[in-house]
């Protein structure tokens, strides 16, 4: 979930100032005029990942106070410190392999990497001597930024790339799957239709037509979903290939996914989700027009947790745990961390207040607390639940 200015104190940004990448918008129009209306999945892929203008290819800040939205790592380093402790537990369960790789997809400029490695260092964890951090990004400039950040923090030694081949470790994806391309569908007069992107004059408009692939109706049927007449929804057919690809990198360990979403029965609920979940984020404002600010705004849709789990099983992984972010953080020891910070003589009132405020957003069910945390293992040993998936009950720091 992207936090907006309505959910936090911060500067006010004018979304109109974002403009759009005119060259990218022109190339999309040219393709539509040449080939006919395109699927929204194709449009979203170009808008976010086009090599010469896509949103995630820009050198500008994306997450963060000066960007378009905030994720948990940008909210406060305590998020990464909790993950560091959970990852340490994973390492212990696997018998302390060395090297132990943390492969982070969507690593951005290294905010989460610094928090995780810094947390291991503050804990004097034995894992720090074995860990290799492997950031994965669509734009190489972000990898360079991560290296600069870790160098400034004295943590660059852990950024050495692992050897080729499957790894022992954790494959981590925090708010990555919500930005995979989605098809937009809806049921009209008893038929499943797909919403395409067309051009009228110079404007992008919706154009309904038959589904571009039978895989869309098959996905819904496999999950027991029957959209009601007039209901709209999104289907990400990219989820399966993504999970299959990253799972192939894992010899022993966990795929750990954190994102906003829900099981299919909730995601496609005809009362609560009648209009789908697609949203656009620009300058800390959220709206529902994907055709504005092309290349300059983020496009996201809630993640189908059922589809992720099915894809993980198809890739040979087993479910280790699925919970909410609030319960994960509480189970993994965020309250202990908060008490440690509070009792530290170096902690002043202002920094503690900022920490507590950030943490409340991370566990608030009306904000980030309802995110899903999903863990899938390969060669995962039998034993008790990981601490992050063992919390079952109310609790507040």
HUTA-V997499 format. One line per field, one symbol per residue. ss: DSSP state (h for helix, s for strand, l for the rest). phi: phi as a letter, one per 30 degrees, with the letter a starting at -180 (. if undefined). psi: psi as a letter, one per 40 degrees, with the letter a starting at -180 (. if undefined). Layout:
BEGIN
ss = ???
phi = ???
psi = ???
END
This chain:
BEGIN
ss = llslhhhlllllllhhhhlllhhhhhhhhhhhhhhllsshhhhhhhhhhlllllhhhlllllslllllsslhhhhllhhhhhhhhhhhhhhhhllllllsssssslllllhhhhhhhhhhhhlllhhhhlsssssslllhhhhhhhhhhhhhlllhhhhlllllllssssssssllhhhlllssssssllssssssssssllsssssssslllhhhhhhhhhlllllllllssssllhhhhhhhhhhllsssssssssslsslhhhhlllllllslllssssllsssllllllllllsssllsshhhhhhhhhhlllssssssshhhhhhhllhhhhhhhhhhlllllhhhhhhhhhhhhhhhllllhhhlsssssssllllllllhhhllllllll
phi = .cdcddcadldcccddddiaddddedddddddddcjecddededdddcbedcadedcddddcdjecccacceeddaddddddeeddddddedddihdbdbccccdidicjededdddddddddhdddedcdbcbdbbdcdddddddddddddcibdeccdddddjecclbccbchcddcdebdcbacbhicdbccccbbbhccdbdbdadedadddddedddcicbdddjdcabbcddeeeddedddddcdbkbcccbadlaeedddcddcdbdcibdbcbbhibcaccdcchdibbdbbbddddddddddddddjccdclbaddeddddddjdddddddddddeddcddddddddddddddcdddbdddeccbbbcbhdddlddeedccdbldabd
psi = hhhideeihiihihddedaigdddddddddddddeihiidddddddddehdeeideeieiiciidebeihiddedieddddddddddddddddeffihihhhhhifebeeddddddddddddefhdddeeihhghhidhdddddddddddddefeddeehiiiiiiihahhhhhfddeeiiiihiihhfeihiihihihhbeihiihiaiieieddddddddefhhiiheiiiihheeddddddddddehdhaihhhhihaiiddddfheddfdeaehiihhffiiifheeifheeiihiiihhddddddddddeeiihdihaidddddddefdddddddddehdehiddddddddddddddeheebedeihhhhhihfhiiaiiideeehgiiii.
END
